[in-house]
């Protein structure tokens, strides 16, 4: 029996791709790193609000570029 290919949701060409790593710190709060898959640049964050703020500003920048 032939296997069907797995559908994949891939980003459009030339769109930014980020990897987000999360882990709990010693106090139980979330911290992590955002890594740009294209450049390898990493940005640390020390609370989820900082991650969400960065994602919103990055989305705004991307939308301005596409407009």
mmCIF file of the N, C-alpha and C atoms, coordinates in Angstrom:
data_MODEL
# 
_entry.id   MODEL 
# 
loop_
_atom_site.group_PDB 
_atom_site.id 
_atom_site.type_symbol 
_atom_site.label_atom_id 
_atom_site.label_alt_id 
_atom_site.label_comp_id 
_atom_site.label_asym_id 
_atom_site.label_entity_id 
_atom_site.label_seq_id 
_atom_site.pdbx_PDB_ins_code 
_atom_site.Cartn_x 
_atom_site.Cartn_y 
_atom_site.Cartn_z 
_atom_site.occupancy 
_atom_site.B_iso_or_equiv 
_atom_site.pdbx_formal_charge 
_atom_site.auth_seq_id 
_atom_site.auth_comp_id 
_atom_site.auth_asym_id 
_atom_site.auth_atom_id 
_atom_site.pdbx_PDB_model_num 
ATOM 1   N N  . UNK A 1 1  ? 0.833  -1.167 0.000  1.00 0.00 ? 1  UNK A N  1 
ATOM 2   C CA . UNK A 1 1  ? 0.000  0.000  0.000  1.00 0.00 ? 1  UNK A CA 1 
ATOM 3   C C  . UNK A 1 1  ? 0.895  1.253  0.000  1.00 0.00 ? 1  UNK A C  1 
ATOM 4   N N  . UNK A 1 2  ? 0.629  2.174  -0.903 1.00 0.00 ? 2  UNK A N  1 
ATOM 5   C CA . UNK A 1 2  ? 1.431  3.395  -1.022 1.00 0.00 ? 2  UNK A CA 1 
ATOM 6   C C  . UNK A 1 2  ? 1.067  4.379  0.086  1.00 0.00 ? 2  UNK A C  1 
ATOM 7   N N  . UNK A 1 3  ? 2.084  5.021  0.632  1.00 0.00 ? 3  UNK A N  1 
ATOM 8   C CA . UNK A 1 3  ? 1.837  6.025  1.664  1.00 0.00 ? 3  UNK A CA 1 
ATOM 9   C C  . UNK A 1 3  ? 1.493  7.357  1.011  1.00 0.00 ? 3  UNK A C  1 
ATOM 10  N N  . UNK A 1 4  ? 0.553  8.045  1.612  1.00 0.00 ? 4  UNK A N  1 
ATOM 11  C CA . UNK A 1 4  ? 0.204  9.374  1.129  1.00 0.00 ? 4  UNK A CA 1 
ATOM 12  C C  . UNK A 1 4  ? 1.162  10.383 1.747  1.00 0.00 ? 4  UNK A C  1 
ATOM 13  N N  . UNK A 1 5  ? 1.546  11.393 0.973  1.00 0.00 ? 5  UNK A N  1 
ATOM 14  C CA . UNK A 1 5  ? 2.433  12.408 1.551  1.00 0.00 ? 5  UNK A CA 1 
ATOM 15  C C  . UNK A 1 5  ? 1.728  13.166 2.675  1.00 0.00 ? 5  UNK A C  1 
ATOM 16  N N  . UNK A 1 6  ? 2.494  13.522 3.668  1.00 0.00 ? 6  UNK A N  1 
ATOM 17  C CA . UNK A 1 6  ? 1.960  14.277 4.795  1.00 0.00 ? 6  UNK A CA 1 
ATOM 18  C C  . UNK A 1 6  ? 1.786  15.732 4.374  1.00 0.00 ? 6  UNK A C  1 
ATOM 19  N N  . UNK A 1 7  ? 0.590  16.304 4.570  1.00 0.00 ? 7  UNK A N  1 
ATOM 20  C CA . UNK A 1 7  ? 0.425  17.720 4.229  1.00 0.00 ? 7  UNK A CA 1 
ATOM 21  C C  . UNK A 1 7  ? 1.261  18.579 5.174  1.00 0.00 ? 7  UNK A C  1 
ATOM 22  N N  . UNK A 1 8  ? 1.864  19.600 4.639  1.00 0.00 ? 8  UNK A N  1 
ATOM 23  C CA . UNK A 1 8  ? 2.712  20.483 5.441  1.00 0.00 ? 8  UNK A CA 1 
ATOM 24  C C  . UNK A 1 8  ? 2.279  21.926 5.228  1.00 0.00 ? 8  UNK A C  1 
ATOM 25  N N  . UNK A 1 9  ? 2.204  22.632 6.309  1.00 0.00 ? 9  UNK A N  1 
ATOM 26  C CA . UNK A 1 9  ? 1.916  24.060 6.242  1.00 0.00 ? 9  UNK A CA 1 
ATOM 27  C C  . UNK A 1 9  ? 3.247  24.792 6.293  1.00 0.00 ? 9  UNK A C  1 
ATOM 28  N N  . UNK A 1 10 ? 3.736  25.182 5.143  1.00 0.00 ? 10 UNK A N  1 
ATOM 29  C CA . UNK A 1 10 ? 5.020  25.865 5.061  1.00 0.00 ? 10 UNK A CA 1 
ATOM 30  C C  . UNK A 1 10 ? 4.785  27.353 4.825  1.00 0.00 ? 10 UNK A C  1 
ATOM 31  N N  . UNK A 1 11 ? 5.682  28.192 5.313  1.00 0.00 ? 11 UNK A N  1 
ATOM 32  C CA . UNK A 1 11 ? 5.514  29.631 5.101  1.00 0.00 ? 11 UNK A CA 1 
ATOM 33  C C  . UNK A 1 11 ? 5.733  29.985 3.632  1.00 0.00 ? 11 UNK A C  1 
ATOM 34  N N  . UNK A 1 12 ? 5.142  31.088 3.194  1.00 0.00 ? 12 UNK A N  1 
ATOM 35  C CA . UNK A 1 12 ? 5.379  31.543 1.824  1.00 0.00 ? 12 UNK A CA 1 
ATOM 36  C C  . UNK A 1 12 ? 6.863  31.853 1.624  1.00 0.00 ? 12 UNK A C  1 
ATOM 37  N N  . UNK A 1 13 ? 7.339  31.752 0.391  1.00 0.00 ? 13 UNK A N  1 
ATOM 38  C CA . UNK A 1 13 ? 8.746  32.072 0.124  1.00 0.00 ? 13 UNK A CA 1 
ATOM 39  C C  . UNK A 1 13 ? 9.085  33.489 0.593  1.00 0.00 ? 13 UNK A C  1 
ATOM 40  N N  . UNK A 1 14 ? 10.281 33.650 1.112  1.00 0.00 ? 14 UNK A N  1 
ATOM 41  C CA . UNK A 1 14 ? 10.834 34.923 1.579  1.00 0.00 ? 14 UNK A CA 1 
ATOM 42  C C  . UNK A 1 14 ? 10.128 35.501 2.803  1.00 0.00 ? 14 UNK A C  1 
ATOM 43  N N  . UNK A 1 15 ? 9.209  34.764 3.402  1.00 0.00 ? 15 UNK A N  1 
ATOM 44  C CA . UNK A 1 15 ? 8.598  35.275 4.632  1.00 0.00 ? 15 UNK A CA 1 
ATOM 45  C C  . UNK A 1 15 ? 9.496  34.909 5.811  1.00 0.00 ? 15 UNK A C  1 
ATOM 46  N N  . UNK A 1 16 ? 9.461  35.704 6.878  1.00 0.00 ? 16 UNK A N  1 
ATOM 47  C CA . UNK A 1 16 ? 10.315 35.404 8.025  1.00 0.00 ? 16 UNK A CA 1 
ATOM 48  C C  . UNK A 1 16 ? 9.865  34.131 8.737  1.00 0.00 ? 16 UNK A C  1 
ATOM 49  N N  . UNK A 1 17 ? 10.845 33.386 9.238  1.00 0.00 ? 17 UNK A N  1 
ATOM 50  C CA . UNK A 1 17 ? 10.570 32.163 9.999  1.00 0.00 ? 17 UNK A CA 1 
ATOM 51  C C  . UNK A 1 17 ? 11.359 32.265 11.300 1.00 0.00 ? 17 UNK A C  1 
ATOM 52  N N  . UNK A 1 18 ? 10.659 32.058 12.417 1.00 0.00 ? 18 UNK A N  1 
ATOM 53  C CA . UNK A 1 18 ? 11.294 32.144 13.723 1.00 0.00 ? 18 UNK A CA 1 
ATOM 54  C C  . UNK A 1 18 ? 11.061 30.862 14.498 1.00 0.00 ? 18 UNK A C  1 
ATOM 55  N N  . UNK A 1 19 ? 12.061 30.462 15.241 1.00 0.00 ? 19 UNK A N  1 
ATOM 56  C CA . UNK A 1 19 ? 11.945 29.338 16.163 1.00 0.00 ? 19 UNK A CA 1 
ATOM 57  C C  . UNK A 1 19 ? 11.872 29.929 17.567 1.00 0.00 ? 19 UNK A C  1 
ATOM 58  N N  . UNK A 1 20 ? 10.905 29.486 18.339 1.00 0.00 ? 20 UNK A N  1 
ATOM 59  C CA . UNK A 1 20 ? 10.753 29.996 19.701 1.00 0.00 ? 20 UNK A CA 1 
ATOM 60  C C  . UNK A 1 20 ? 10.955 28.835 20.663 1.00 0.00 ? 20 UNK A C  1 
ATOM 61  N N  . UNK A 1 21 ? 11.922 28.994 21.547 1.00 0.00 ? 21 UNK A N  1 
ATOM 62  C CA . UNK A 1 21 ? 12.211 27.993 22.571 1.00 0.00 ? 21 UNK A CA 1 
ATOM 63  C C  . UNK A 1 21 ? 11.724 28.534 23.907 1.00 0.00 ? 21 UNK A C  1 
ATOM 64  N N  . UNK A 1 22 ? 10.936 27.740 24.618 1.00 0.00 ? 22 UNK A N  1 
ATOM 65  C CA . UNK A 1 22 ? 10.390 28.136 25.917 1.00 0.00 ? 22 UNK A CA 1 
ATOM 66  C C  . UNK A 1 22 ? 10.787 27.127 26.982 1.00 0.00 ? 22 UNK A C  1 
ATOM 67  N N  . UNK A 1 23 ? 11.043 27.619 28.185 1.00 0.00 ? 23 UNK A N  1 
ATOM 68  C CA . UNK A 1 23 ? 11.280 26.731 29.315 1.00 0.00 ? 23 UNK A CA 1 
ATOM 69  C C  . UNK A 1 23 ? 10.950 27.492 30.594 1.00 0.00 ? 23 UNK A C  1 
ATOM 70  N N  . UNK A 1 24 ? 10.569 26.778 31.653 1.00 0.00 ? 24 UNK A N  1 
ATOM 71  C CA . UNK A 1 24 ? 10.296 27.459 32.921 1.00 0.00 ? 24 UNK A CA 1 
ATOM 72  C C  . UNK A 1 24 ? 11.604 27.765 33.653 1.00 0.00 ? 24 UNK A C  1 
ATOM 73  N N  . UNK A 1 25 ? 11.676 28.967 34.233 1.00 0.00 ? 25 UNK A N  1 
ATOM 74  C CA . UNK A 1 25 ? 12.859 29.292 35.029 1.00 0.00 ? 25 UNK A CA 1 
ATOM 75  C C  . UNK A 1 25 ? 12.701 28.698 36.427 1.00 0.00 ? 25 UNK A C  1 
ATOM 76  N N  . UNK A 1 26 ? 13.631 28.994 37.305 1.00 0.00 ? 26 UNK A N  1 
ATOM 77  C CA . UNK A 1 26 ? 13.611 28.402 38.648 1.00 0.00 ? 26 UNK A CA 1 
ATOM 78  C C  . UNK A 1 26 ? 12.385 28.810 39.450 1.00 0.00 ? 26 UNK A C  1 
ATOM 79  N N  . UNK A 1 27 ? 11.820 29.977 39.145 1.00 0.00 ? 27 UNK A N  1 
ATOM 80  C CA . UNK A 1 27 ? 10.638 30.459 39.866 1.00 0.00 ? 27 UNK A CA 1 
ATOM 81  C C  . UNK A 1 27 ? 9.340  29.982 39.213 1.00 0.00 ? 27 UNK A C  1 
ATOM 82  N N  . UNK A 1 28 ? 9.449  29.247 38.104 1.00 0.00 ? 28 UNK A N  1 
ATOM 83  C CA . UNK A 1 28 ? 8.263  28.743 37.424 1.00 0.00 ? 28 UNK A CA 1 
ATOM 84  C C  . UNK A 1 28 ? 7.709  29.666 36.358 1.00 0.00 ? 28 UNK A C  1 
ATOM 85  N N  . UNK A 1 29 ? 8.408  30.770 36.073 1.00 0.00 ? 29 UNK A N  1 
ATOM 86  C CA . UNK A 1 29 ? 7.987  31.683 35.013 1.00 0.00 ? 29 UNK A CA 1 
ATOM 87  C C  . UNK A 1 29 ? 8.608  31.244 33.690 1.00 0.00 ? 29 UNK A C  1 
ATOM 88  N N  . UNK A 1 30 ? 7.932  31.556 32.597 1.00 0.00 ? 30 UNK A N  1 
ATOM 89  C CA . UNK A 1 30 ? 8.442  31.165 31.288 1.00 0.00 ? 30 UNK A CA 1 
ATOM 90  C C  . UNK A 1 30 ? 9.477  32.155 30.788 1.00 0.00 ? 30 UNK A C  1 
ATOM 91  N N  . UNK A 1 31 ? 10.540 31.634 30.229 1.00 0.00 ? 31 UNK A N  1 
ATOM 92  C CA . UNK A 1 31 ? 11.542 32.438 29.540 1.00 0.00 ? 31 UNK A CA 1 
ATOM 93  C C  . UNK A 1 31 ? 11.969 31.659 28.310 1.00 0.00 ? 31 UNK A C  1 
ATOM 94  N N  . UNK A 1 32 ? 12.770 32.269 27.469 1.00 0.00 ? 32 UNK A N  1 
ATOM 95  C CA . UNK A 1 32 ? 13.194 31.552 26.278 1.00 0.00 ? 32 UNK A CA 1 
ATOM 96  C C  . UNK A 1 32 ? 13.991 32.404 25.322 1.00 0.00 ? 32 UNK A C  1 
ATOM 97  N N  . UNK A 1 33 ? 14.028 31.934 24.078 1.00 0.00 ? 33 UNK A N  1 
ATOM 98  C CA . UNK A 1 33 ? 14.771 32.605 23.014 1.00 0.00 ? 33 UNK A CA 1 
ATOM 99  C C  . UNK A 1 33 ? 13.950 32.556 21.739 1.00 0.00 ? 33 UNK A C  1 
ATOM 100 N N  . UNK A 1 34 ? 14.087 33.609 20.956 1.00 0.00 ? 34 UNK A N  1 
ATOM 101 C CA . UNK A 1 34 ? 13.508 33.677 19.621 1.00 0.00 ? 34 UNK A CA 1 
ATOM 102 C C  . UNK A 1 34 ? 14.690 33.627 18.670 1.00 0.00 ? 34 UNK A C  1 
ATOM 103 N N  . UNK A 1 35 ? 14.662 32.709 17.721 1.00 0.00 ? 35 UNK A N  1 
ATOM 104 C CA . UNK A 1 35 ? 15.767 32.588 16.776 1.00 0.00 ? 35 UNK A CA 1 
ATOM 105 C C  . UNK A 1 35 ? 15.249 32.801 15.362 1.00 0.00 ? 35 UNK A C  1 
ATOM 106 N N  . UNK A 1 36 ? 15.893 33.706 14.639 1.00 0.00 ? 36 UNK A N  1 
ATOM 107 C CA . UNK A 1 36 ? 15.571 33.937 13.235 1.00 0.00 ? 36 UNK A CA 1 
ATOM 108 C C  . UNK A 1 36 ? 16.183 32.791 12.439 1.00 0.00 ? 36 UNK A C  1 
ATOM 109 N N  . UNK A 1 37 ? 15.351 31.995 11.789 1.00 0.00 ? 37 UNK A N  1 
ATOM 110 C CA . UNK A 1 37 ? 15.836 30.809 11.082 1.00 0.00 ? 37 UNK A CA 1 
ATOM 111 C C  . UNK A 1 37 ? 16.737 31.169 9.907  1.00 0.00 ? 37 UNK A C  1 
ATOM 112 N N  . UNK A 1 38 ? 16.549 32.342 9.332  1.00 0.00 ? 38 UNK A N  1 
ATOM 113 C CA . UNK A 1 38 ? 17.353 32.739 8.174  1.00 0.00 ? 38 UNK A CA 1 
ATOM 114 C C  . UNK A 1 38 ? 18.735 33.243 8.573  1.00 0.00 ? 38 UNK A C  1 
ATOM 115 N N  . UNK A 1 39 ? 18.798 34.098 9.608  1.00 0.00 ? 39 UNK A N  1 
ATOM 116 C CA . UNK A 1 39 ? 20.067 34.726 9.979  1.00 0.00 ? 39 UNK A CA 1 
ATOM 117 C C  . UNK A 1 39 ? 20.764 34.055 11.154 1.00 0.00 ? 39 UNK A C  1 
ATOM 118 N N  . UNK A 1 40 ? 20.005 33.301 11.947 1.00 0.00 ? 40 UNK A N  1 
ATOM 119 C CA . UNK A 1 40 ? 20.579 32.681 13.139 1.00 0.00 ? 40 UNK A CA 1 
ATOM 120 C C  . UNK A 1 40 ? 20.614 33.604 14.344 1.00 0.00 ? 40 UNK A C  1 
ATOM 121 N N  . UNK A 1 41 ? 20.173 34.861 14.171 1.00 0.00 ? 41 UNK A N  1 
ATOM 122 C CA . UNK A 1 41 ? 20.161 35.821 15.267 1.00 0.00 ? 41 UNK A CA 1 
ATOM 123 C C  . UNK A 1 41 ? 19.188 35.366 16.351 1.00 0.00 ? 41 UNK A C  1 
ATOM 124 N N  . UNK A 1 42 ? 19.626 35.410 17.606 1.00 0.00 ? 42 UNK A N  1 
ATOM 125 C CA . UNK A 1 42 ? 18.779 35.002 18.724 1.00 0.00 ? 42 UNK A CA 1 
ATOM 126 C C  . UNK A 1 42 ? 18.500 36.186 19.632 1.00 0.00 ? 42 UNK A C  1 
ATOM 127 N N  . UNK A 1 43 ? 17.265 36.247 20.131 1.00 0.00 ? 43 UNK A N  1 
ATOM 128 C CA . UNK A 1 43 ? 16.861 37.279 21.077 1.00 0.00 ? 43 UNK A CA 1 
ATOM 129 C C  . UNK A 1 43 ? 16.297 36.585 22.314 1.00 0.00 ? 43 UNK A C  1 
ATOM 130 N N  . UNK A 1 44 ? 16.859 36.839 23.479 1.00 0.00 ? 44 UNK A N  1 
ATOM 131 C CA . UNK A 1 44 ? 16.301 36.239 24.697 1.00 0.00 ? 44 UNK A CA 1 
ATOM 132 C C  . UNK A 1 44 ? 15.084 37.031 25.171 1.00 0.00 ? 44 UNK A C  1 
ATOM 133 N N  . UNK A 1 45 ? 14.201 36.375 25.897 1.00 0.00 ? 45 UNK A N  1 
ATOM 134 C CA . UNK A 1 45 ? 13.114 37.064 26.586 1.00 0.00 ? 45 UNK A CA 1 
ATOM 135 C C  . UNK A 1 45 ? 12.929 36.379 27.932 1.00 0.00 ? 45 UNK A C  1 
ATOM 136 N N  . UNK A 1 46 ? 12.422 37.140 28.889 1.00 0.00 ? 46 UNK A N  1 
ATOM 137 C CA . UNK A 1 46 ? 12.354 36.639 30.255 1.00 0.00 ? 46 UNK A CA 1 
ATOM 138 C C  . UNK A 1 46 ? 10.939 36.617 30.825 1.00 0.00 ? 46 UNK A C  1 
ATOM 139 N N  . UNK A 1 47 ? 9.954  36.871 29.971 1.00 0.00 ? 47 UNK A N  1 
ATOM 140 C CA . UNK A 1 47 ? 8.553  36.734 30.366 1.00 0.00 ? 47 UNK A CA 1 
ATOM 141 C C  . UNK A 1 47 ? 7.723  36.618 29.098 1.00 0.00 ? 47 UNK A C  1 
ATOM 142 N N  . UNK A 1 48 ? 6.579  35.954 29.197 1.00 0.00 ? 48 UNK A N  1 
ATOM 143 C CA . UNK A 1 48 ? 5.740  35.733 28.019 1.00 0.00 ? 48 UNK A CA 1 
ATOM 144 C C  . UNK A 1 48 ? 5.243  37.040 27.420 1.00 0.00 ? 48 UNK A C  1 
ATOM 145 N N  . UNK A 1 49 ? 5.011  38.049 28.242 1.00 0.00 ? 49 UNK A N  1 
ATOM 146 C CA . UNK A 1 49 ? 4.550  39.335 27.727 1.00 0.00 ? 49 UNK A CA 1 
ATOM 147 C C  . UNK A 1 49 ? 5.581  39.931 26.772 1.00 0.00 ? 49 UNK A C  1 
ATOM 148 N N  . UNK A 1 50 ? 6.859  39.759 27.061 1.00 0.00 ? 50 UNK A N  1 
ATOM 149 C CA . UNK A 1 50 ? 7.909  40.259 26.173 1.00 0.00 ? 50 UNK A CA 1 
ATOM 150 C C  . UNK A 1 50 ? 7.888  39.515 24.843 1.00 0.00 ? 50 UNK A C  1 
ATOM 151 N N  . UNK A 1 51 ? 7.658  38.210 24.874 1.00 0.00 ? 51 UNK A N  1 
ATOM 152 C CA . UNK A 1 51 ? 7.548  37.427 23.642 1.00 0.00 ? 51 UNK A CA 1 
ATOM 153 C C  . UNK A 1 51 ? 6.360  37.904 22.818 1.00 0.00 ? 51 UNK A C  1 
ATOM 154 N N  . UNK A 1 52 ? 5.197  38.057 23.452 1.00 0.00 ? 52 UNK A N  1 
ATOM 155 C CA . UNK A 1 52 ? 4.007  38.498 22.730 1.00 0.00 ? 52 UNK A CA 1 
ATOM 156 C C  . UNK A 1 52 ? 4.190  39.893 22.149 1.00 0.00 ? 52 UNK A C  1 
ATOM 157 N N  . UNK A 1 53 ? 4.811  40.781 22.893 1.00 0.00 ? 53 UNK A N  1 
ATOM 158 C CA . UNK A 1 53 ? 5.076  42.132 22.405 1.00 0.00 ? 53 UNK A CA 1 
ATOM 159 C C  . UNK A 1 53 ? 5.993  42.096 21.189 1.00 0.00 ? 53 UNK A C  1 
ATOM 160 N N  . UNK A 1 54 ? 7.040  41.286 21.249 1.00 0.00 ? 54 UNK A N  1 
ATOM 161 C CA . UNK A 1 54 ? 7.965  41.174 20.118 1.00 0.00 ? 54 UNK A CA 1 
ATOM 162 C C  . UNK A 1 54 ? 7.245  40.613 18.894 1.00 0.00 ? 54 UNK A C  1 
ATOM 163 N N  . UNK A 1 55 ? 6.411  39.585 19.085 1.00 0.00 ? 55 UNK A N  1 
ATOM 164 C CA . UNK A 1 55 ? 5.677  38.995 17.965 1.00 0.00 ? 55 UNK A CA 1 
ATOM 165 C C  . UNK A 1 55 ? 4.735  40.011 17.322 1.00 0.00 ? 55 UNK A C  1 
ATOM 166 N N  . UNK A 1 56 ? 4.051  40.807 18.126 1.00 0.00 ? 56 UNK A N  1 
ATOM 167 C CA . UNK A 1 56 ? 3.152  41.823 17.581 1.00 0.00 ? 56 UNK A CA 1 
ATOM 168 C C  . UNK A 1 56 ? 3.915  42.872 16.786 1.00 0.00 ? 56 UNK A C  1 
ATOM 169 N N  . UNK A 1 57 ? 5.043  43.343 17.307 1.00 0.00 ? 57 UNK A N  1 
ATOM 170 C CA . UNK A 1 57 ? 5.817  44.353 16.581 1.00 0.00 ? 57 UNK A CA 1 
ATOM 171 C C  . UNK A 1 57 ? 6.412  43.771 15.304 1.00 0.00 ? 57 UNK A C  1 
ATOM 172 N N  . UNK A 1 58 ? 6.822  42.524 15.340 1.00 0.00 ? 58 UNK A N  1 
ATOM 173 C CA . UNK A 1 58 ? 7.364  41.878 14.138 1.00 0.00 ? 58 UNK A CA 1 
ATOM 174 C C  . UNK A 1 58 ? 6.266  41.706 13.087 1.00 0.00 ? 58 UNK A C  1 
ATOM 175 N N  . UNK A 1 59 ? 5.061  41.363 13.523 1.00 0.00 ? 59 UNK A N  1 
ATOM 176 C CA . UNK A 1 59 ? 3.939  41.237 12.589 1.00 0.00 ? 59 UNK A CA 1 
ATOM 177 C C  . UNK A 1 59 ? 3.614  42.593 11.963 1.00 0.00 ? 59 UNK A C  1 
ATOM 178 N N  . UNK A 1 60 ? 3.647  43.656 12.755 1.00 0.00 ? 60 UNK A N  1 
ATOM 179 C CA . UNK A 1 60 ? 3.411  45.000 12.220 1.00 0.00 ? 60 UNK A CA 1 
ATOM 180 C C  . UNK A 1 60 ? 4.458  45.357 11.172 1.00 0.00 ? 60 UNK A C  1 
ATOM 181 N N  . UNK A 1 61 ? 5.728  45.052 11.456 1.00 0.00 ? 61 UNK A N  1 
ATOM 182 C CA . UNK A 1 61 ? 6.800  45.323 10.488 1.00 0.00 ? 61 UNK A CA 1 
ATOM 183 C C  . UNK A 1 61 ? 6.591  44.548 9.197  1.00 0.00 ? 61 UNK A C  1 
ATOM 184 N N  . UNK A 1 62 ? 6.216  43.284 9.317  1.00 0.00 ? 62 UNK A N  1 
ATOM 185 C CA . UNK A 1 62 ? 5.978  42.447 8.139  1.00 0.00 ? 62 UNK A CA 1 
ATOM 186 C C  . UNK A 1 62 ? 4.808  42.994 7.331  1.00 0.00 ? 62 UNK A C  1 
ATOM 187 N N  . UNK A 1 63 ? 3.739  43.396 8.001  1.00 0.00 ? 63 UNK A N  1 
ATOM 188 C CA . UNK A 1 63 ? 2.577  43.947 7.301  1.00 0.00 ? 63 UNK A CA 1 
ATOM 189 C C  . UNK A 1 63 ? 2.925  45.239 6.575  1.00 0.00 ? 63 UNK A C  1 
ATOM 190 N N  . UNK A 1 64 ? 3.763  46.088 7.181  1.00 0.00 ? 64 UNK A N  1 
ATOM 191 C CA . UNK A 1 64 ? 4.177  47.333 6.513  1.00 0.00 ? 64 UNK A CA 1 
ATOM 192 C C  . UNK A 1 64 ? 5.000  47.033 5.268  1.00 0.00 ? 64 UNK A C  1 
ATOM 193 N N  . UNK A 1 65 ? 5.856  46.006 5.351  1.00 0.00 ? 65 UNK A N  1 
ATOM 194 C CA . UNK A 1 65 ? 6.673  45.636 4.187  1.00 0.00 ? 65 UNK A CA 1 
ATOM 195 C C  . UNK A 1 65 ? 5.812  45.145 3.034  1.00 0.00 ? 65 UNK A C  1 
ATOM 196 N N  . UNK A 1 66 ? 4.737  44.415 3.355  1.00 0.00 ? 66 UNK A N  1 
ATOM 197 C CA . UNK A 1 66 ? 3.875  43.845 2.323  1.00 0.00 ? 66 UNK A CA 1 
ATOM 198 C C  . UNK A 1 66 ? 2.909  44.872 1.740  1.00 0.00 ? 66 UNK A C  1 
ATOM 199 N N  . UNK A 1 67 ? 2.671  45.968 2.459  1.00 0.00 ? 67 UNK A N  1 
ATOM 200 C CA . UNK A 1 67 ? 1.701  46.984 1.991  1.00 0.00 ? 67 UNK A CA 1 
ATOM 201 C C  . UNK A 1 67 ? 2.264  47.842 0.882  1.00 0.00 ? 67 UNK A C  1 
# 
